[in-house]
Amino acid sequence: MWVQALGLLLTGAIGQFVWWFAGSVLLGVGTAMVYPSLIAAVSDASHPSWRARSLSIYRFWRDLGYAIGGLSAGLIADWFGFAAAILAIAGLTFLSGAVVAIGMGKRQSRCYEA
């Protein structure tokens, strides 16, 4: 998620095409790393009898985040400009990565008991 945040930071902070391209590459690489990792983490932490339900709940909240994030970014862009909206999402993405890093560090050894 921090790779994604760096890509968004470059896109929002620097107005040159080369840096936008680099930001897009970082955003794509970060997204390619995040999606399978998050689904694997949810699967690993779920007992097989309730794994499908836990994945559907994860995907519900993830997709709801897209809707809320899009609306929030639109409001921020209207009020403060596009760069501010991109930088706000970069900050939120970085913060989300920090929460996951701290939370997963504490929970790594607490997998389900079969």
C-alpha positions in Angstrom: 0.0 0.0 0.0 3.0 2.3 0.6 4.0 1.8 -3.1 0.5 2.9 -4.1 0.8 5.9 -1.8 4.1 6.9 -3.3 2.6 6.6 -6.8 -0.3 8.8 -5.8 2.0 11.3 -4.1 4.1 11.7 -7.2 0.9 12.2 -9.3 -0.6 14.7 -7.0 2.5 16.7 -6.1 4.4 17.0 -9.4 2.9 18.3 -12.6 5.3 16.8 -15.1 4.4 14.0 -17.4 7.5 11.9 -16.6 6.6 11.9 -12.9 3.0 11.2 -13.6 4.1 8.2 -15.7 6.4 7.0 -12.8 3.5 7.5 -10.4 1.2 5.5 -12.6 3.7 2.7 -12.8 4.1 2.7 -9.0 0.4 2.7 -8.5 0.0 -0.2 -10.9 2.8 -2.2 -9.2 1.4 -1.4 -5.8 -2.1 -2.5 -6.7 -0.8 -5.7 -8.2 0.9 -6.5 -4.9 -1.9 -5.4 -2.7 -5.0 -7.2 -4.1 -3.8 -10.8 -4.0 -2.1 -10.3 -0.7 -5.2 -8.9 1.0 -7.3 -11.8 -0.3 -4.7 -14.3 0.8 -4.5 -12.7 4.2 -8.3 -12.9 4.7 -8.3 -16.5 3.5 -5.4 -17.5 5.8 -7.1 -15.9 8.8 -10.4 -17.6 8.1 -11.5 -21.1 9.1 -12.5 -23.1 6.0 -16.1 -23.4 7.2 -16.5 -19.6 7.2 -13.9 -18.6 4.6 -16.4 -17.8 1.8 -18.4 -15.6 4.1 -15.3 -13.7 5.4 -14.2 -13.1 1.8 -17.6 -11.8 0.8 -17.6 -9.4 3.8 -14.1 -8.2 2.9 -15.1 -7.6 -0.7 -18.3 -5.7 0.4 -16.3 -3.3 2.6 -13.6 -2.9 -0.1 -16.2 -2.1 -2.8 -18.1 0.2 -0.4 -14.8 2.0 0.0 -14.6 2.6 -3.7 -18.0 4.3 -3.7 -17.3 6.4 -0.6 -13.8 7.1 -1.8 -15.0 8.3 -5.2 -17.6 10.6 -3.6 -15.1 12.0 -1.1 -12.4 12.5 -3.7 -15.0 14.4 -5.9 -16.0 16.6 -3.0 -12.3 17.3 -2.1 -11.6 18.1 -5.8 -14.5 20.5 -6.0 -13.5 22.3 -2.9 -9.7 22.3 -3.1 -8.7 21.0 -6.5 -7.7 17.8 -8.1 -4.2 17.7 -6.6 -5.6 18.0 -3.1 -7.9 15.1 -3.8 -5.1 12.9 -5.0 -2.8 13.9 -2.1 -5.6 13.1 0.4 -6.1 9.6 -1.1 -2.3 9.2 -1.0 -2.3 10.0 2.7 -5.2 7.7 3.4 -3.5 4.9 1.5 -0.3 5.4 3.5 -2.3 5.4 6.7 -4.1 2.2 5.7 -0.8 0.5 5.0 0.5 1.6 8.5 -2.7 0.2 10.2 -2.3 -3.1 8.3 1.4 -3.3 9.1 0.8 -2.7 12.8 -2.3 -4.9 13.0 -0.8 -7.8 11.0 2.4 -7.7 13.1 0.4 -8.4 16.2 -1.9 -11.0 14.7 0.6 -13.1 12.6 0.8 -15.9 15.2 -2.9 -16.0 16.0 -4.2 -18.1 13.1 -7.3 -20.2 13.5 -7.3 -23.5 15.3 -8.5 -26.4 13.1 
